Amino acid sequence: MITINKLKPSECGVVLSISIRGALRRRIIDMGITPGAFIKLNRTAPFGDPIEITIRGYNLSIRKAEAREIIVKKISKSEYEESAC
């Protein structure tokens, strides 16, 4: 188990939990980042913040501080592609 910010570009994972509380947690969930969702890290900005992920078929940019609070299980690219169908 790692956090989203520890993934390398083109690595995939499935969200296990979100350790953020309060209004920020609600915002993250409203964006579709929920336990069980499959994600792929597309790229990071030149200085590392923000990062771009693909989740539920759309691209989303989130802050590195938020990514540190989202725990994922790394999966293979083939597992991600099967789940994205």
Beta strands, then each sheet from edge to edge (+ up, - down):
strand 1: 2-3
strand 2: 12-18
strand 3: 38-44
strand 4: 51-55
strand 5: 58-62
strand 6: 70-75
sheet 1: 1+ 6- 2+ 3- 4+ 5-
end
